[in-house]
Amino acid sequence: MSEPLHIIMELEGTPSEDGHVSLSDLAGQLQSLRKALKAVDVALDEDGKDGINYRVVALSHSSPIMITVELVPKPKKRRTPVDPASRQRFFLSQLSDIRNKRKASPLLHEKDLQAFRELSHPGRTIARTRVSTSKAKVELDSKFESQLALLINEERKSFGSLQGELLRIKLHGRKTFSIYPLVGPTSIYCEFDPALKELAKQALEKHVRIRGYKYYRPEAAFPHKVRVMDMEIIDDSRQNHLRTLKGVAPNATGDQSSEEFVKRLREDWDDGR
């Protein structure tokens, strides 16, 4: 039998309350934890639904308060099995990346990041919050809150186009695919409207040009996500030509870094040229 999957939240009360935490503040943090865990669950689910139950299996008040939550798949038949371990790993890795690297997965939308943000806004009787597993621990402190605020407030959006090979399509729940562009990141996460479903199916493993809203994290040269409004399949002869271009001009950027080179070209991209 596999080992139970736990997430532990530690809460330290303020000195003015002799280390105790008010019932309303405790309930608020538990609710914030549940919202953040559910956001991760839905983001990782193939059908865009929540498939995990969270049950409290241990609770102690020995300063700090420690609440141990176990992740258990919901007892119902699903098209694809739910993997609690992936939820646990993803949740802690995202908390850590936000705090230490000011980055977040494109799978997480602004509303999901807002759910994370609530964890760093405890009530007045809570002085400190930590979240951990058996392998990692993250402080949800002022650094975490400020890094997350920058991620939420500084995300840039522009309308434009890009080209690449369309792979890894998901047609159930939140409809997404990945574009593998000729330059830049290995892949870019894309969401598309249900009206484009048939076209997206036809475009699988083909080169396409997509147009829509591109989202950039702070200081990023490339978009991490595109909300696709329109797309077209590039004909076979052009596909073969495009495949020969990758890596053909390794010194095209000259003395510039690839990030600087792309930033210089971004105006053209954002105009859709």
Short mmCIF file of the C-alpha atoms (twelve columns), coordinates in Angstrom:
data_MODEL
# 
_entry.id   MODEL 
# 
loop_
_atom_site.group_PDB 
_atom_site.id 
_atom_site.type_symbol 
_atom_site.label_atom_id 
_atom_site.label_alt_id 
_atom_site.label_comp_id 
_atom_site.label_asym_id 
_atom_site.label_seq_id 
_atom_site.Cartn_x 
_atom_site.Cartn_y 
_atom_site.Cartn_z 
_atom_site.pdbx_PDB_model_num 
ATOM 1   C CA . MET A 1   0.000   0.000  0.000   1 
ATOM 2   C CA . SER A 2   1.352   3.441  -0.918  1 
ATOM 3   C CA . GLU A 3   2.360   5.916  1.769   1 
ATOM 4   C CA . PRO A 4   -0.319  8.526  2.643   1 
ATOM 5   C CA . LEU A 5   0.229   11.919 0.999   1 
ATOM 6   C CA . HIS A 6   0.237   14.753 3.510   1 
ATOM 7   C CA . ILE A 7   0.512   18.522 3.439   1 
ATOM 8   C CA . ILE A 8   1.227   20.222 6.763   1 
ATOM 9   C CA . MET A 9   0.360   23.815 7.623   1 
ATOM 10  C CA . GLU A 10  2.026   25.409 10.651  1 
ATOM 11  C CA . LEU A 11  0.612   28.525 12.287  1 
ATOM 12  C CA . GLU A 12  2.375   30.567 14.956  1 
ATOM 13  C CA . GLY A 13  0.273   32.867 17.097  1 
ATOM 14  C CA . THR A 14  1.300   36.431 17.937  1 
ATOM 15  C CA . PRO A 15  3.070   37.205 21.234  1 
ATOM 16  C CA . SER A 16  0.181   39.473 22.220  1 
ATOM 17  C CA . GLU A 17  -2.071  36.378 22.170  1 
ATOM 18  C CA . ASP A 18  0.512   34.254 24.043  1 
ATOM 19  C CA . GLY A 19  1.000   32.183 20.899  1 
ATOM 20  C CA . HIS A 20  -2.659  31.304 20.553  1 
ATOM 21  C CA . VAL A 21  -4.671  31.718 17.344  1 
ATOM 22  C CA . SER A 22  -8.297  32.848 17.237  1 
ATOM 23  C CA . LEU A 23  -10.897 30.410 15.937  1 
ATOM 24  C CA . SER A 24  -11.903 32.763 13.111  1 
ATOM 25  C CA . ASP A 25  -8.288  33.190 11.965  1 
ATOM 26  C CA . LEU A 26  -7.688  29.429 12.084  1 
ATOM 27  C CA . ALA A 27  -10.854 28.766 10.081  1 
ATOM 28  C CA . GLY A 28  -9.847  31.443 7.566   1 
ATOM 29  C CA . GLN A 29  -6.408  29.910 6.966   1 
ATOM 30  C CA . LEU A 30  -7.881  26.438 6.566   1 
ATOM 31  C CA . GLN A 31  -10.332 27.779 4.002   1 
ATOM 32  C CA . SER A 32  -7.495  29.570 2.165   1 
ATOM 33  C CA . LEU A 33  -5.473  26.337 2.117   1 
ATOM 34  C CA . ARG A 34  -8.441  24.440 0.703   1 
ATOM 35  C CA . LYS A 35  -8.951  27.043 -2.060  1 
ATOM 36  C CA . ALA A 36  -5.272  26.948 -3.046  1 
ATOM 37  C CA . LEU A 37  -5.208  23.134 -3.097  1 
ATOM 38  C CA . LYS A 38  -8.384  23.016 -5.185  1 
ATOM 39  C CA . ALA A 39  -6.899  25.499 -7.673  1 
ATOM 40  C CA . VAL A 40  -3.944  23.142 -8.168  1 
ATOM 41  C CA . ASP A 41  -6.217  20.107 -8.427  1 
ATOM 42  C CA . VAL A 42  -8.346  21.685 -11.179 1 
ATOM 43  C CA . ALA A 43  -5.300  23.063 -13.041 1 
ATOM 44  C CA . LEU A 44  -3.712  19.600 -13.275 1 
ATOM 45  C CA . ASP A 45  -6.873  17.635 -14.014 1 
ATOM 46  C CA . GLU A 46  -7.427  16.384 -17.573 1 
ATOM 47  C CA . ASP A 47  -11.094 17.379 -17.413 1 
ATOM 48  C CA . GLY A 48  -10.598 20.616 -15.475 1 
ATOM 49  C CA . LYS A 49  -12.457 19.250 -12.441 1 
ATOM 50  C CA . ASP A 50  -11.491 18.709 -8.824  1 
ATOM 51  C CA . GLY A 51  -10.782 15.070 -8.012  1 
ATOM 52  C CA . ILE A 52  -9.247  15.236 -4.525  1 
ATOM 53  C CA . ASN A 53  -10.753 15.193 -1.031  1 
ATOM 54  C CA . TYR A 54  -8.778  16.786 1.804   1 
ATOM 55  C CA . ARG A 55  -9.133  15.312 5.276   1 
ATOM 56  C CA . VAL A 56  -7.487  16.445 8.493   1 
ATOM 57  C CA . VAL A 57  -5.612  13.475 9.950   1 
ATOM 58  C CA . ALA A 58  -3.647  15.249 12.695  1 
ATOM 59  C CA . LEU A 59  -4.007  18.474 14.650  1 
ATOM 60  C CA . SER A 60  -1.804  19.762 17.449  1 
ATOM 61  C CA . HIS A 61  -1.500  22.947 19.490  1 
ATOM 62  C CA . SER A 62  1.997   22.934 20.841  1 
ATOM 63  C CA . SER A 63  3.139   26.260 19.343  1 
ATOM 64  C CA . PRO A 64  3.112   26.243 16.414  1 
ATOM 65  C CA . ILE A 65  -0.291  24.811 15.586  1 
ATOM 66  C CA . MET A 66  0.205   21.977 13.080  1 
ATOM 67  C CA . ILE A 67  -2.594  20.784 10.805  1 
ATOM 68  C CA . THR A 68  -1.864  17.685 8.719   1 
ATOM 69  C CA . VAL A 69  -4.048  17.251 5.647   1 
ATOM 70  C CA . GLU A 70  -4.172  14.030 3.651   1 
ATOM 71  C CA . LEU A 71  -4.877  14.075 -0.106  1 
ATOM 72  C CA . VAL A 72  -7.308  11.326 -1.087  1 
ATOM 73  C CA . PRO A 73  -8.873  10.727 -4.539  1 
ATOM 74  C CA . LYS A 74  -12.633 11.175 -4.617  1 
ATOM 75  C CA . PRO A 75  -14.442 7.823  -4.709  1 
ATOM 76  C CA . LYS A 76  -15.955 8.050  -8.163  1 
ATOM 77  C CA . LYS A 77  -15.198 6.713  -11.604 1 
ATOM 78  C CA . ARG A 78  -13.201 9.043  -13.821 1 
ATOM 79  C CA . ARG A 79  -11.993 9.003  -17.398 1 
ATOM 80  C CA . THR A 80  -8.399  9.257  -16.163 1 
ATOM 81  C CA . PRO A 81  -7.129  8.318  -12.669 1 
ATOM 82  C CA . VAL A 82  -6.374  11.147 -10.248 1 
ATOM 83  C CA . ASP A 83  -2.775  11.330 -9.035  1 
ATOM 84  C CA . PRO A 84  -2.592  12.910 -5.534  1 
ATOM 85  C CA . ALA A 85  1.223   12.740 -5.553  1 
ATOM 86  C CA . SER A 86  1.441   15.065 -8.566  1 
ATOM 87  C CA . ARG A 87  -0.856  17.549 -6.776  1 
ATOM 88  C CA . GLN A 88  1.289   17.463 -3.657  1 
ATOM 89  C CA . ARG A 89  4.552   17.978 -5.575  1 
ATOM 90  C CA . PHE A 90  3.132   20.710 -7.804  1 
ATOM 91  C CA . PHE A 91  1.635   22.640 -4.879  1 
ATOM 92  C CA . LEU A 92  4.887   22.794 -2.911  1 
ATOM 93  C CA . SER A 93  7.016   23.456 -5.986  1 
ATOM 94  C CA . GLN A 94  4.804   26.396 -6.967  1 
ATOM 95  C CA . LEU A 95  4.933   27.901 -3.483  1 
ATOM 96  C CA . SER A 96  8.722   27.577 -3.553  1 
ATOM 97  C CA . ASP A 97  9.121   28.971 -7.089  1 
ATOM 98  C CA . ILE A 98  6.908   31.951 -6.307  1 
ATOM 99  C CA . ARG A 99  8.865   32.816 -3.153  1 
ATOM 100 C CA . ASN A 100 12.391  32.140 -4.400  1 
ATOM 101 C CA . LYS A 101 12.237  32.711 -8.170  1 
ATOM 102 C CA . ARG A 102 9.160   34.919 -8.727  1 
ATOM 103 C CA . LYS A 103 7.808   32.477 -11.281 1 
ATOM 104 C CA . ALA A 104 4.683   30.364 -11.597 1 
ATOM 105 C CA . SER A 105 3.422   27.659 -13.937 1 
ATOM 106 C CA . PRO A 106 1.320   28.845 -16.902 1 
ATOM 107 C CA . LEU A 107 -1.252  26.294 -15.731 1 
ATOM 108 C CA . LEU A 108 -2.104  28.698 -12.908 1 
ATOM 109 C CA . HIS A 109 -4.423  31.575 -13.804 1 
ATOM 110 C CA . GLU A 110 -4.649  34.897 -11.991 1 
ATOM 111 C CA . LYS A 111 -7.563  33.653 -9.865  1 
ATOM 112 C CA . ASP A 112 -5.432  30.667 -8.823  1 
ATOM 113 C CA . LEU A 113 -2.569  32.955 -7.819  1 
ATOM 114 C CA . GLN A 114 -5.061  35.052 -5.862  1 
ATOM 115 C CA . ALA A 115 -6.002  31.891 -3.950  1 
ATOM 116 C CA . PHE A 116 -2.310  31.401 -3.142  1 
ATOM 117 C CA . ARG A 117 -2.104  35.022 -2.067  1 
ATOM 118 C CA . GLU A 118 -4.791  34.555 0.575   1 
ATOM 119 C CA . LEU A 119 -2.459  32.160 2.396   1 
ATOM 120 C CA . SER A 120 -0.003  35.003 2.978   1 
ATOM 121 C CA . HIS A 121 -2.723  37.265 4.424   1 
ATOM 122 C CA . PRO A 122 -3.534  35.562 7.728   1 
ATOM 123 C CA . GLY A 123 -5.651  37.101 10.469  1 
ATOM 124 C CA . ARG A 124 -4.280  39.427 13.126  1 
ATOM 125 C CA . THR A 125 -3.576  36.606 15.628  1 
ATOM 126 C CA . ILE A 126 -1.300  34.676 13.213  1 
ATOM 127 C CA . ALA A 127 2.324   35.786 13.126  1 
ATOM 128 C CA . ARG A 128 3.770   33.128 10.843  1 
ATOM 129 C CA . THR A 129 2.588   30.531 8.307   1 
ATOM 130 C CA . ARG A 130 4.549   27.618 6.863   1 
ATOM 131 C CA . VAL A 131 3.475   24.843 4.492   1 
ATOM 132 C CA . SER A 132 5.438   21.621 4.169   1 
ATOM 133 C CA . THR A 133 5.596   17.985 3.120   1 
ATOM 134 C CA . SER A 134 8.064   15.323 4.232   1 
ATOM 135 C CA . LYS A 135 10.502  16.650 1.619   1 
ATOM 136 C CA . ALA A 136 10.057  20.423 1.476   1 
ATOM 137 C CA . LYS A 137 9.003   23.448 3.528   1 
ATOM 138 C CA . VAL A 138 8.040   26.958 2.379   1 
ATOM 139 C CA . GLU A 139 7.616   30.097 4.470   1 
ATOM 140 C CA . LEU A 140 4.570   32.111 3.426   1 
ATOM 141 C CA . ASP A 141 6.072   35.347 4.652   1 
ATOM 142 C CA . SER A 142 6.358   38.933 3.432   1 
ATOM 143 C CA . LYS A 143 8.832   37.844 0.723   1 
ATOM 144 C CA . PHE A 144 6.338   35.297 -0.620  1 
ATOM 145 C CA . GLU A 145 3.545   37.888 -0.585  1 
ATOM 146 C CA . SER A 146 5.600   40.565 -2.352  1 
ATOM 147 C CA . GLN A 147 6.879   38.165 -5.029  1 
ATOM 148 C CA . LEU A 148 3.357   36.946 -5.674  1 
ATOM 149 C CA . ALA A 149 2.002   40.504 -5.827  1 
ATOM 150 C CA . LEU A 150 4.586   41.325 -8.505  1 
ATOM 151 C CA . LEU A 151 3.611   38.243 -10.509 1 
ATOM 152 C CA . ILE A 152 -0.057  39.186 -10.397 1 
ATOM 153 C CA . ASN A 153 0.303   42.922 -10.947 1 
ATOM 154 C CA . GLU A 154 3.119   42.992 -13.499 1 
ATOM 155 C CA . GLU A 155 1.925   40.334 -15.941 1 
ATOM 156 C CA . ARG A 156 1.849   41.945 -19.373 1 
ATOM 157 C CA . LYS A 157 -0.646  41.184 -22.121 1 
ATOM 158 C CA . SER A 158 -0.404  41.997 -25.812 1 
ATOM 159 C CA . PHE A 159 -2.182  40.895 -28.962 1 
ATOM 160 C CA . GLY A 160 -0.142  39.265 -31.690 1 
ATOM 161 C CA . SER A 161 0.759   36.059 -33.492 1 
ATOM 162 C CA . LEU A 162 3.330   33.286 -33.409 1 
ATOM 163 C CA . GLN A 163 4.088   30.105 -35.331 1 
ATOM 164 C CA . GLY A 164 5.041   26.604 -34.309 1 
ATOM 165 C CA . GLU A 165 4.062   22.967 -34.227 1 
ATOM 166 C CA . LEU A 166 0.831   22.137 -32.398 1 
ATOM 167 C CA . LEU A 167 1.152   19.207 -29.982 1 
ATOM 168 C CA . ARG A 168 -0.280  17.889 -26.693 1 
ATOM 169 C CA . ILE A 169 -3.893  18.843 -27.243 1 
ATOM 170 C CA . LYS A 170 -6.538  18.450 -24.502 1 
ATOM 171 C CA . LEU A 171 -10.192 18.582 -25.531 1 
ATOM 172 C CA . HIS A 172 -11.966 17.796 -22.250 1 
ATOM 173 C CA . GLY A 173 -12.687 20.487 -19.676 1 
ATOM 174 C CA . ARG A 174 -10.373 23.456 -20.195 1 
ATOM 175 C CA . LYS A 175 -9.351  23.145 -23.856 1 
ATOM 176 C CA . THR A 176 -5.617  23.565 -24.352 1 
ATOM 177 C CA . PHE A 177 -2.713  22.670 -26.575 1 
ATOM 178 C CA . SER A 178 1.002   23.380 -26.655 1 
ATOM 179 C CA . ILE A 179 2.837   25.205 -29.415 1 
ATOM 180 C CA . TYR A 180 6.458   24.332 -30.070 1 
ATOM 181 C CA . PRO A 181 7.864   27.522 -31.660 1 
ATOM 182 C CA . LEU A 182 10.885  27.829 -33.919 1 
ATOM 183 C CA . VAL A 183 12.594  30.207 -31.487 1 
ATOM 184 C CA . GLY A 184 12.338  30.804 -27.774 1 
ATOM 185 C CA . PRO A 185 10.990  28.375 -25.204 1 
ATOM 186 C CA . THR A 186 10.563  24.660 -25.882 1 
ATOM 187 C CA . SER A 187 6.779   25.003 -25.721 1 
ATOM 188 C CA . ILE A 188 4.077   27.567 -24.967 1 
ATOM 189 C CA . TYR A 189 0.832   26.704 -23.183 1 
ATOM 190 C CA . CYS A 190 -2.264  27.799 -25.145 1 
ATOM 191 C CA . GLU A 191 -5.963  27.934 -24.318 1 
ATOM 192 C CA . PHE A 192 -8.570  28.107 -27.046 1 
ATOM 193 C CA . ASP A 193 -12.288 28.605 -27.462 1 
ATOM 194 C CA . PRO A 194 -14.526 25.535 -28.064 1 
ATOM 195 C CA . ALA A 195 -15.381 27.020 -31.475 1 
ATOM 196 C CA . LEU A 196 -11.815 26.174 -32.580 1 
ATOM 197 C CA . LYS A 197 -12.025 22.539 -31.430 1 
ATOM 198 C CA . GLU A 198 -12.344 20.910 -34.876 1 
ATOM 199 C CA . LEU A 199 -9.644  23.096 -36.383 1 
ATOM 200 C CA . ALA A 200 -7.336  22.299 -33.470 1 
ATOM 201 C CA . LYS A 201 -7.890  18.568 -34.008 1 
ATOM 202 C CA . GLN A 202 -6.999  18.952 -37.694 1 
ATOM 203 C CA . ALA A 203 -3.886  20.928 -36.770 1 
ATOM 204 C CA . LEU A 204 -2.412  18.302 -34.418 1 
ATOM 205 C CA . GLU A 205 1.264   17.658 -35.253 1 
ATOM 206 C CA . LYS A 206 1.187   20.372 -37.936 1 
ATOM 207 C CA . HIS A 207 2.704   23.822 -38.108 1 
ATOM 208 C CA . VAL A 208 0.218   26.587 -37.388 1 
ATOM 209 C CA . ARG A 209 0.015   30.331 -37.011 1 
ATOM 210 C CA . ILE A 210 -2.015  31.408 -33.982 1 
ATOM 211 C CA . ARG A 211 -3.289  34.871 -33.105 1 
ATOM 212 C CA . GLY A 212 -4.473  35.988 -29.728 1 
ATOM 213 C CA . TYR A 213 -3.523  37.488 -26.390 1 
ATOM 214 C CA . LYS A 214 0.019   36.671 -25.264 1 
ATOM 215 C CA . TYR A 215 0.820   36.819 -21.556 1 
ATOM 216 C CA . TYR A 216 4.279   37.647 -20.231 1 
ATOM 217 C CA . ARG A 217 5.605   37.221 -16.705 1 
ATOM 218 C CA . PRO A 218 7.832   40.024 -15.337 1 
ATOM 219 C CA . GLU A 219 11.195  40.239 -17.131 1 
ATOM 220 C CA . ALA A 220 10.309  37.368 -19.502 1 
ATOM 221 C CA . ALA A 221 11.318  37.675 -23.160 1 
ATOM 222 C CA . PHE A 222 8.740   35.147 -24.328 1 
ATOM 223 C CA . PRO A 223 5.061   34.622 -23.475 1 
ATOM 224 C CA . HIS A 224 4.274   31.820 -21.040 1 
ATOM 225 C CA . LYS A 225 0.667   31.553 -22.239 1 
ATOM 226 C CA . VAL A 226 -1.516  32.483 -25.209 1 
ATOM 227 C CA . ARG A 227 -5.286  32.861 -25.275 1 
ATOM 228 C CA . VAL A 228 -5.910  31.804 -28.887 1 
ATOM 229 C CA . MET A 229 -8.562  33.750 -30.800 1 
ATOM 230 C CA . ASP A 230 -7.790  32.469 -34.299 1 
ATOM 231 C CA . MET A 231 -5.464  30.007 -36.004 1 
ATOM 232 C CA . GLU A 232 -4.511  28.688 -39.422 1 
ATOM 233 C CA . ILE A 233 -2.665  25.585 -40.567 1 
ATOM 234 C CA . ILE A 234 0.445   26.333 -42.605 1 
ATOM 235 C CA . ASP A 235 0.543   24.300 -45.838 1 
ATOM 236 C CA . ASP A 236 2.817   21.239 -46.123 1 
ATOM 237 C CA . SER A 237 5.412   22.869 -48.365 1 
ATOM 238 C CA . ARG A 238 5.882   25.716 -45.874 1 
ATOM 239 C CA . GLN A 239 5.980   23.240 -42.976 1 
ATOM 240 C CA . ASN A 240 8.922   21.435 -44.549 1 
ATOM 241 C CA . HIS A 241 10.627  24.755 -45.226 1 
ATOM 242 C CA . LEU A 242 10.140  25.897 -41.621 1 
ATOM 243 C CA . ARG A 243 11.594  22.675 -40.230 1 
ATOM 244 C CA . THR A 244 14.852  23.386 -42.071 1 
ATOM 245 C CA . LEU A 245 15.171  26.830 -40.508 1 
ATOM 246 C CA . LYS A 246 15.623  25.824 -36.873 1 
ATOM 247 C CA . GLY A 247 19.273  26.279 -35.942 1 
ATOM 248 C CA . VAL A 248 20.259  27.500 -39.410 1 
ATOM 249 C CA . ALA A 249 21.585  30.858 -38.139 1 
ATOM 250 C CA . PRO A 250 23.129  30.290 -34.688 1 
ATOM 251 C CA . ASN A 251 24.902  33.696 -34.754 1 
ATOM 252 C CA . ALA A 252 21.894  35.749 -35.848 1 
ATOM 253 C CA . THR A 253 21.711  37.583 -32.522 1 
ATOM 254 C CA . GLY A 254 25.271  38.925 -32.821 1 
ATOM 255 C CA . ASP A 255 26.529  40.319 -29.504 1 
ATOM 256 C CA . GLN A 256 23.026  40.343 -28.017 1 
ATOM 257 C CA . SER A 257 21.678  37.685 -25.724 1 
ATOM 258 C CA . SER A 258 18.713  35.754 -27.076 1 
ATOM 259 C CA . GLU A 259 16.497  37.588 -24.566 1 
ATOM 260 C CA . GLU A 260 17.669  41.030 -25.761 1 
ATOM 261 C CA . PHE A 261 17.289  39.977 -29.392 1 
ATOM 262 C CA . VAL A 262 13.710  38.834 -28.860 1 
ATOM 263 C CA . LYS A 263 12.817  41.951 -26.854 1 
ATOM 264 C CA . ARG A 264 13.994  44.058 -29.796 1 
ATOM 265 C CA . LEU A 265 11.731  42.065 -32.130 1 
ATOM 266 C CA . ARG A 266 8.706   41.977 -29.828 1 
ATOM 267 C CA . GLU A 267 7.144   45.116 -31.303 1 
ATOM 268 C CA . ASP A 268 6.892   43.329 -34.644 1 
ATOM 269 C CA . TRP A 269 5.423   40.240 -32.993 1 
ATOM 270 C CA . ASP A 270 2.855   42.251 -31.085 1 
ATOM 271 C CA . ASP A 271 1.767   43.877 -34.332 1 
ATOM 272 C CA . GLY A 272 1.235   40.396 -35.742 1 
ATOM 273 C CA . ARG A 273 3.927   40.717 -38.382 1 
# 
